[in-house]
Each structure stands twice: as C-alpha cells, then as structure tokens.
Amino acid sequence: MSDSGAVLVINSGSSSLKFGLYVEQGGQEAVRFKGSATHIGAEQGRLVVKDGAGEQVRAVDVRHPSQEEAFREAVRHLEELGGERPRAIGHRVVHGGPRLREHQALTPEVMKALEEATHFAPLHIPPALRLIRATERQYPGVPQFVCFDTAFHATMPEVASTFPLPRSVRDQGVQRYGFHGLSYESIVARLAPQVPARTVVAHLGNGASLVALERGRSVDTSMGFTPTGGIPSGTRTGDLDPGVLLFLMRTGGMDADALETLVNHDAGLRGLSEGTSDMQALTRDAAAGNAAAELAVGVFTRSIAKTVGAYSTVLGGLDLLVFTGGIGENSARVREGVCAKLGHLGIQLDSRRNETGAEVLTADASPCPVRVLPSDEEVQLARHTRRLLRG
C-alpha cells in the first residue's frame, strides 16, 4: 500500500473526541473530513463532521457512553460520507511517562510501556489505551502511531525540568514534563520559518498552560509532572503549596482519591466562581458585579501575566506573545487583563483590535507584538503520522 493514502487522527479529551481524515496534497496535509464528539458520558451528546471546506456535513444529537462508542460512531459517519479507509492512524496521548518522550510507531513494547506508565497519568492513559485497542479492532492491520504531548518539551534544560526533590524521588521519573505539546508545535509551524528568538505562547482553554520558546524550542513550561500544575485551569488548581494537601489529609481526612477529585475537577475557575468554568459566563457575570466571577477572572489573568513575566526573564526579553486555545482565541477580556500588566515588556495593546479579534492585537508602534493564532493539534498529528509511516 502507498504511504500517500489517507491518515486518520484521533485526539481524545476527558469528555470529547476530535478526529480528522487527512490526505496529502502538494506536500501538505489537507483535511478531507474533520469532526468532534462532545459531552461524552453525559445524557445527551453531539457529533459534528465538517468537510475540507469547513462546511458542516453531519450533525447529530447522540449519547456517547464512552470514548470507544464515540469513535465507532465517528467511523460510521466517515464511511457514510465517503471517507477513505485510512492507511495509518495517529493518536494523541497526553503522557507517556519517562520512557516514551518521542512520537513513534505503536508496537507491543510501546503498549507495555504505556501500561506501566499509567500511574504517571491515571486520568489520561487508561482511556487512551482503551481507545487504541478499539481502533485496532476497527482497523486490524492498519499501522498505528502515538504522539505524546510531552515530546515537545524534551528540549527543556535540566534546570527547568528538575524539581527540588531528593535523587531517590527524581529517579522514579518525578520531573517537569509539560503538556499541550502538539498545540505548541502547531504554533511554531505557523510562525515558521521566521520564529522569533524569544516567544511565549499561552494555550488557554479548559486546560491552560504557557511555554517559553527559544528559537522555537521549549525551554520552560508551566505544567509540570501532570497537567494539574502551572496556572489555574477550568477545573484544576494549578500550582499549589503542597502543605495545603497535607493540611486537608490531616484535618479533613481526605485520601488520595478525594484529593485527586478536588485538584482536578472541583478547583480552578469552577472552584473560584463556585459553579462554572465557562469563561464567557464568568466574563458576563463579572461585568454584572458577581464578586466570585470577578475573582476567578482576576486570579486567572494575574497568573498568566506573572508567568509571561517570569518567562521573559528566562528568555532574556520578549519578542512575541501568542494567545491560542478556546479562551486565548475568543476572550478579549482575558487578553486585556493579561496585557494590561505587561506594559513594562513593551506590550501596547490596541483595544479596538483586541475587541474585534484581530490576529495582531498590539499597536503598530508596540515594541513587542501580541498575536492570536489558532492551534491545530490534528494537523500536527497527521504530519507526524505520515512522517513516521515513511520511516
């Protein structure tokens, strides 16, 4: 079979599944169909498929009890729409543990290493493994590849990836790994071939992180051992004094499972606002005088600005700030709140450009430009999958 056939990519989240079927045109990956299944596990889900022109060609309300069910439903619709049988399949995997730090072919040895790395990401690796097995059953004999969010950050220097812990702990693989790597890769690809020497990218969505890029290479990032670290996210705490967890264990009787639920599902914007992690709702409520919503937005924007400032020190200055992700691309309020604290770095926000969502948000005379760029994890998956297929 030719290695120029269609490539199917699968990007699974906690309650969603994104997928895309790509074909090669003129040396570039062109989307044939692209879609998503949302609200997986809820009573009412939705599946949407768009064609290569971005036109919606399928939209159905359907309950997806699991990622595997959502995948099977997606495949059924792709086949009905005339999608080709894939020549190869690429999976986004959030964490591969300390042994898997490169995008690679899925082999029995890689599957075993993923199974052994489950304790590094118990919320992410088990569902990824189940989805991989479902894909193998759906497409027996089709080569599969895994792309790790942590791979992009393997270029971090030791001083950035090392936690201040005894070697006996660090030798167990406890270090800063970093995440959102495929998103950051896609931003670097958009900026190429002229990637500024000192760039900070803020990926702001339900999961949120930042990266410091030195000539396009990751030299520091906010998320750490797990995606729970760094700046606050939709439902995650971000960095937290470990003494807080010890306090809750000793005085509240919380065990590991209860703490895991707290720091991953009940904290962040949802915990601060006492109800929602939706930035559009938080912005609206804050404008209406809701103190909890105002606090949530304030903590979020302050944390981002502090991290940008810290990374400007790591990089020795700042040549470009990029916002991406659902919040980064769509929330003028968040972008304004962040940039208002960064004037000392040469950022002069143009309010009209920010409100209208222009690609360049800063005034023409701003020494440091700020841009809004959509990331595309799926096309990165397609690029890596085809490259690996070709050996």
N, C-alpha and C positions, 0 to 999 in steps of 0.2 A: 504493500500500500504506500501511496505517496505521503510525504510529510507536509504537503501543502494543503491537505484537506481541512475540514472544519475542526475547530478546537472548542470544546465545551468547558467553561469555567464555572466554579461553584464557590460562592462566598457566603458562608453561614454566620449569622449573628445569634444572639441569645433568643430572640423571638422573631427572626426574619431570615429569609434566604434570598440572596441575589444570584442570578445566573445569567450567562451570556454565551451565545454561539458566534464564534468569530471565524472569518475566512481571511486569507492573505490576499491583499491587493496592492500591487506596486511596492512590495516590500514592507507594507504596513498592515497592522491588524484592523480589519474593518468589521464592524458589528453586523451580524445577519439578523439576530433577534436578541433582545435583552429584556430581562424582566425581574420581578421580585414577588415573593410571597411574604405577607406580613401578618402580624398578630398570631404567630404560630403558638398553639397551645391554648388559645383563647376560644371562647364560644363561637365567635364569628371572625373568620379570616378573609383575606382578599389576595387574589393573584392577578397580576397585570403583566402583559407582554407587549413590547413595542418592537417595531421593525427597524431596519437600518437607518431609516429617515427620521426616526424618533416618533413615528405615528403609532398610537395605541391600536393594536390589532386584536387584543383579547383582554377582557376584564371580567372576572367572575368573583362572586362572594362565595367562599367555600371554607369550611372548617378544616384546619390542618392540625391534627393532634400532635404531630412530631415533625422534625426536620425531614425524616425519611419519607413521610407521607407527602410533604410539600414538594420534595424532589420528584417523586413519582408523578405527581400532578403536573409539575412543570414540564417533565419529559413528554407526557401525554399531549399537552398543548403544543409543544415544539414540533412534535411529529405531525399533528393535525395541520399545522401551519406550513408544513413542507420543509422543516429544518432537516439538514443532512445528518446522517449518523456521524458522530464525532470520530475523528482519527486519534484524538488524545483528549484527556481530561485533566484539568488543573484545579487543585483545591487550595483555598486559603486556610492555613492553620495558624492560630494565634500564637501558640507557644510550642516549641519542640524540645524544651529543656536544654541542658548544657551540651548535649552531644549533637543535636541537629540545629546547626546555625547556617545552613546553606540550602537554597532551593534545590530539589533533587527528585529523581525518579522514585516512585513508591515501590519498594521491594519488601519481601518478608522481613528482612533485617530492619528496615526503616519502621515498619509497622510494630515490630517488637520494641524498638527504641521509643516509639511514641507511647506504647502501652506502659513502659517502665517510667515514662516522664509524666504520667497522669497526676502525680502529687504536686507537680510544679504549677499546674493549671487545672484543678479538679472541675471547674465550672466550664472549661472550654474543650479540653482534649477528649473526654469521653463522648460528647455528642459529635465531635469531628470524626472520631473513629467509627461511630455508628453510621454516619453519612458516607464515609469512604466505603464501608462494607456494602451499603445499599447500592452505591454506584457500581461496585464490582459485580453485584448480582444483575443490575440493569444492563450493564455493558461488559459482559465477560470477554476477556481477551484484549480489551482496549487499554493501551498504556495509560497509567495514571501518574501524576506528579504532584508533589506537595510544595507549597511556597509559604515560608514562615515570616510572620510579621517581625520576628526578632532578627532576621537575617540582615536587614539593612543597617542595624546598629552594631554589627560585629566589628565595625571600624572604630568604635569608641576606644580611646586610650584607657589604659588600666586605671589611671587616676579618676576617670569618670565612671567606670563600671564597677569599681570596688567599694563595697560597704565597709564601714569601720567596725568589723567583727573579727574575732579570732580566726586564725587559719583553719582550725578544726571545723568551724562552721562554713567558711568560704569554700573549703574543699568539697562540701556537699552540693556545690553548684549554686550557692546563695550569692547573687550578684545583681547588678542592674542589667536587665536585658533590653528593655524598651519595646514599644509596640507601635502600631499604625505604620509599620514599615512600608507596606505596599502603597499606602496613601502618599507617604513622603517620596517614595521612588517616582510616583507618577507626577508629582510637582517638579522634581528635578528634571524629569523628561520633558515637561512643558517649558522649563526655563532653558534647557539645552539649545544650542551649545554654549551660550553665554550665561552660565550660572554665576551670580555674584559671589565674591570670595567669602563674604560674611553674611549669611542669611539665617533668619529664624522663621520657621513655619509653625503656625498654630493650627492644629487639627482640632476643631471644636464641634463636637456632636454630642450624642448621648454619652459616648466615651470621649474624653478630651485629653490631649497631650500637646507638648511642644518639642521641637527638635532644634538644636544648633547645628548648622551645616557649614563646614569649612570647605569651600570649593565643591559643594555638592555631596560631601561625605559627612555622615553623622559623627559628631564629636561629643555630644551630650544630649540627653533627652529626659523628659520629666517623669514618665512612668518608669517603674523600677523592676523589682523581682516579679511582680504581677501587674496587670492593668489597674489595680486598685490605687497605686501610688501616684504621686505627682500633684497636679492641680485637681480641684474637685470636679467630678463629672456629674452626669444626670442623677445617678443613684449611688455613686461611690464617694468615699471620704476624700480621696487624695491623701497626700502626706499627713500623717497623724502622729503625735507624740505616743510612742509605744506604751508609755505609762498610763495612758487612758485605757488601753486594753487590759493592762494588769489591774487597774482600779475596778473595771467592770467585772473581771473574773473574781476578784476578791470580795467585792461588796455586793455585786448583783447576781453572783452565782452563774454567770454566763459561761457556757462551754464553747469549744471551737466552732461548732455548727452555728450557734446563736451569734457569735461574733462575726462569722463569715456572712451571715444574712444581714447583719447590721451594716458592716462596712461596704458591702457590695450592692445591697438592694434598698436599704432604708436611709441612706445618708445622702451626701452631695446636695444638689439643688432640691431634690424631693424632701430630704430631711430638713433643710434650712427653711423651705417655704411651707412646711407642714402639709404637703399634699401633692405637688406636681413638679415634674422635671422639664415640662414643656416651656422652652424659652419664650415663645410667642405669648403664652398665657402669663408667664411671670412678668414680662415687659409690660403687658397691658395692666396687670394687677398693680404693679409698682407705680405706674403712671396714675392710677386711680387712688393711690395713697395706702396700699396694703404694705404694712411695715415688714412682714415676713418675706414677701416677694422682693421688696426693695433690698433687704438684707442679702437674700440669695444672689441677686444680680450683682450686688456690690462685692460680695466675697469672691464671686466667680471672676469678675473683671479685674479686681485687685490682684488675685493670684496669678492671672495671665500676665499682667503688666510686670509684676515682680519677677516672673520667670524670664520674660523678654529682657529685662534689665540685667539679670544675672548672666544670661547668655551673651549679652553684648560685652560683658567683662571677659567671659571665656574666649570669645572670638576676637577681642581687642577692638571692638567697634561694631557697627551695624550698617550694612549696605542695602538690605531689603528685609521687609517684614511681609509675610504672606499669611492671609487668613484662608482656611479651607474647612470642609465639613459642613454639615447642615446648619449649625449656628454661625460658624465663621462666614459662610457664604450669604446668609439671609438675615442676620440680626445687626442692623445698623446701630442699635443701642449698645450692644456688646462691643462692637468695633470702636465706637466713640468713647465708651468708658475705658477701654484699654489705651487707646491712643492719647487720650487726654492726660495720661500720666507719663507719657514718653516724649514730651517736648524736648527734654534735655538730650535726647538721642538724635535730634534733627528731624523729628516727625511733625509735619504741619498738615493736619487733616483738613480736607476740603469738605465742609458739611453737606453741600449740595451733592457732590459726587458720592459721598457716603450714603446719603438717604436714597439716592436713585440706584445704588448698587453698581456703580461703575467699576471697571476692572482695576483702574488706578484710583485710589481714594485720596491721595495727597495733592496738595497744591503743586503747580509746576515748579516752583522755586524750592520745594521741600528737599533738603539735603539727603534725606533717607525716604525713598518711596515706600508706600504700602499698597499691596495688590490683593485682590480677591481672585483666587484661582480654584476652579472645581477639581477635586482629585478624582481619579478613575482607577480604583483598585482592580476592576475586572479586566481592563485592557492590559494592565501590568501582568496579571495572571496569564492572559493569553500570550503575551510576549515571552514570558519565561517558559511557559509550557511548550511553545513551538521551538524555542531555542534548545530546551532540554531534549525534546523529541529528536532534534537533529544531532544531538550528541556534542 
